[in-house]
Structure formats: C-alpha cells, structure tokens
Amino acid sequence: MSGARAVSVSVGLVAAYYLLPLDERATGAAWAMLVFGLLAVALVFAWEARAIVRSPHPRLRAVEALAATLALYLVLFASAYYLLELSAPGSFSEPLTRTDALYFTLTTFSTVGFGDITADSQTGRVVTMVQMAGGLLLVGVAARVLAGTVQAALRRQGRAAPPE
C-alpha cells in the first residue's frame, strides 16, 4: 500500500508539473518559486519524518517519505530550469521544453550528465550548482535522518531494529 502511495504522489507531482501554467517570463517569480519550493521540500521532509515516528510501519513510511521528497525536489528544479529558459532564452545549450527540463534535472541529479544539454548562462550554472549541492544533501542527510527516525520509531514500538 505504501509503495502505491509513493508512486501515486510521484506521478501526481509530475502530472502537476506538466499541467500547471508555467509560462511566466518574470525572473523574480522563478527565483521566488525556487526559494519557496526548497522551503516546501524541507517542510515536507520534516512532516514526513514526524509521520515515520508515529507510523506502525516506519520502514515503509520512510520509503514513501523519500519518494515524495525526492519527486518534489526534482519537479521543483525542472520547473526552475524551464522558467529560466523562458525568461532568458539561451541559458542552456538548447531550448528547453518541460520534458527537456525534467530530463536535464534527472541527469544532473543522477550525476550521469550526458552532456547533451548544458547550462550556458551564469544563472543556469548557479541554479544547476544549487541543485547538485542540494541533491548531495538530500541523499546524504535525508538518508541518515530517515534511518535514525525509523530506528527511533522501532524503539518506541518496542521492536529492535536489525543490526547493521
């Protein structure tokens, strides 16, 4: 059930990315969206961590939390790249559609970086560096926080976490 919920949240966020009217050309709006979006990622993560502690199945809830947080993070940066390209054409090595922006976000996050799309403007490079640093934090810190939260939930329930 938890796996289905994680997939549903991820699919819903990607659908919203494609359906929401992201045709603003105002650079200030794009920056505001990115800043408030990153704040939303942190708040969702904190809320999910609290839900793990109260969950009867903390491990499954942790997987769901990571999926929701990661999907939100990736959609947020794809939106930022798309809006940046709209407001400052030529920010990337080729014009970005929504799919191209999502593709660029995923290749950057996964560190695959095929090199077919690159950030050419200083702003594009700054946003990409923020995504890279945030991705490292998300994977490293989030994994550690979620593991600790799961262990705390299991201790609270009187179940011992398996030895590592």
C-alpha positions as CSV (number, residue, x, y, z in Angstrom):
1,M,0.0,0.0,0.0
2,S,2.8,2.4,0.9
3,G,4.6,1.7,-2.4
4,A,1.4,2.5,-4.3
5,R,1.1,5.7,-2.3
6,A,4.7,6.7,-3.1
7,V,4.1,6.1,-6.8
8,S,0.8,8.0,-6.7
9,V,2.5,11.0,-5.1
10,S,5.3,10.9,-7.6
11,V,3.0,10.6,-10.6
12,G,0.8,13.4,-9.2
13,L,3.7,15.7,-8.9
14,V,5.0,15.0,-12.4
15,A,1.4,15.4,-13.8
16,A,1.1,18.8,-12.0
17,Y,4.4,19.8,-13.5
18,Y,3.1,19.2,-17.0
19,L,-0.4,20.7,-16.3
20,L,0.3,23.8,-14.3
21,P,0.7,27.0,-16.3
22,L,4.4,27.7,-16.0
23,D,4.6,30.3,-18.7
24,E,5.8,33.2,-16.6
25,R,8.7,35.1,-18.1
26,A,9.5,37.0,-14.8
27,T,12.9,36.0,-13.5
28,G,11.9,37.2,-10.0
29,A,8.9,34.8,-10.0
30,A,11.2,31.9,-10.9
31,W,13.6,32.7,-8.1
32,A,10.8,33.1,-5.6
33,M,9.3,29.8,-6.7
34,L,12.7,28.1,-6.3
35,V,13.3,29.6,-2.8
36,F,9.8,28.8,-1.6
37,G,9.9,25.4,-3.3
38,L,13.1,24.5,-1.4
39,L,11.5,25.6,1.8
40,A,8.5,23.4,0.9
41,V,10.9,20.4,0.3
42,A,12.3,21.0,3.8
43,L,8.9,21.3,5.4
44,V,7.6,18.2,3.6
45,F,10.6,16.3,4.7
46,A,10.2,17.3,8.4
47,W,6.5,16.5,8.2
48,E,7.3,13.1,6.7
49,A,9.9,12.4,9.4
50,R,7.3,13.1,12.1
51,A,4.9,10.7,10.3
52,I,7.5,8.0,10.3
53,V,7.8,8.1,14.1
54,R,4.0,7.6,14.5
55,S,3.7,5.0,11.8
56,P,3.0,1.3,12.6
57,H,5.3,0.5,9.6
58,P,8.1,3.0,9.8
59,R,10.3,1.4,7.2
60,L,7.6,1.6,4.6
61,R,6.7,5.1,5.6
62,A,10.4,6.1,5.2
63,V,10.4,4.8,1.6
64,E,7.3,6.8,0.9
65,A,8.8,9.9,2.6
66,L,11.9,9.7,0.5
67,A,9.9,9.2,-2.7
68,A,7.7,12.2,-2.1
69,T,10.5,14.4,-1.1
70,L,12.7,13.4,-4.0
71,A,9.8,13.8,-6.5
72,L,9.0,17.3,-5.2
73,Y,12.7,18.3,-5.3
74,L,13.2,17.1,-8.9
75,V,9.9,18.7,-10.2
76,L,10.9,21.9,-8.4
77,F,14.2,22.2,-10.3
78,A,12.7,21.1,-13.6
79,S,10.2,24.0,-13.2
80,A,13.1,26.4,-12.3
81,Y,15.1,25.4,-15.4
82,Y,12.0,25.6,-17.6
83,L,11.1,29.1,-16.3
84,L,14.8,30.2,-16.6
85,E,14.8,29.2,-20.3
86,L,11.5,31.1,-20.9
87,S,12.8,34.2,-19.2
88,A,16.3,34.1,-20.5
89,P,16.5,32.1,-23.8
90,G,19.9,30.7,-24.4
91,S,20.5,29.8,-20.8
92,F,21.0,26.2,-21.9
93,S,22.8,24.7,-24.9
94,E,19.4,24.1,-26.5
95,P,15.9,25.5,-25.9
96,L,14.2,23.5,-23.1
97,T,10.7,22.1,-23.3
98,R,9.2,20.8,-20.0
99,T,10.4,17.3,-20.9
100,D,13.9,18.6,-21.6
101,A,14.0,20.5,-18.3
102,L,12.9,17.3,-16.4
103,Y,15.5,15.3,-18.4
104,F,18.2,17.8,-17.5
105,T,17.2,17.7,-13.9
106,L,17.3,13.9,-13.7
107,T,20.7,13.6,-15.5
108,T,22.1,16.2,-13.2
109,F,20.7,14.6,-10.0
110,S,21.8,11.1,-11.0
111,T,25.3,12.5,-11.9
112,V,25.0,10.8,-15.3
113,G,25.3,14.1,-17.1
114,F,25.2,13.0,-20.7
115,G,26.4,16.4,-21.8
116,D,23.7,16.8,-24.5
117,I,22.1,19.7,-22.5
118,T,24.3,22.0,-20.6
119,A,23.8,25.2,-18.7
120,D,25.4,28.0,-20.7
121,S,24.4,31.2,-18.7
122,Q,25.8,32.1,-15.4
123,T,22.3,31.9,-13.8
124,G,21.8,28.5,-15.3
125,R,25.0,27.3,-13.9
126,V,24.3,28.7,-10.5
127,V,20.9,27.0,-10.4
128,T,22.5,23.8,-11.5
129,M,25.1,24.0,-8.8
130,V,22.4,24.6,-6.2
131,Q,20.7,21.5,-7.5
132,M,23.9,19.5,-7.3
133,A,24.7,20.6,-3.7
134,G,21.1,20.1,-2.7
135,G,21.0,16.7,-4.2
136,L,24.0,15.6,-2.3
137,L,22.4,16.9,0.9
138,L,19.1,15.3,0.1
139,V,20.7,11.9,-0.5
140,G,23.2,12.0,2.3
141,V,21.4,13.9,5.1
142,A,18.0,12.6,4.3
143,A,19.1,9.0,4.2
144,R,20.7,9.4,7.6
145,V,17.8,11.3,9.1
146,L,15.3,8.8,7.8
147,A,17.3,5.8,9.1
148,G,17.6,7.4,12.5
149,T,13.9,8.2,12.5
150,V,13.0,4.6,11.6
151,Q,15.2,3.3,14.4
152,A,13.6,5.7,16.9
153,A,10.1,4.6,15.8
154,L,11.0,0.9,16.1
155,R,12.5,1.5,19.6
156,R,9.3,3.4,20.6
157,Q,7.2,0.5,19.5
158,G,9.4,-1.9,21.4
159,R,10.8,-3.6,18.3
160,A,14.5,-3.6,17.9
161,A,16.0,-2.5,14.7
162,P,18.0,-5.2,13.0
163,P,21.8,-4.9,13.5
164,E,23.6,-3.1,10.8
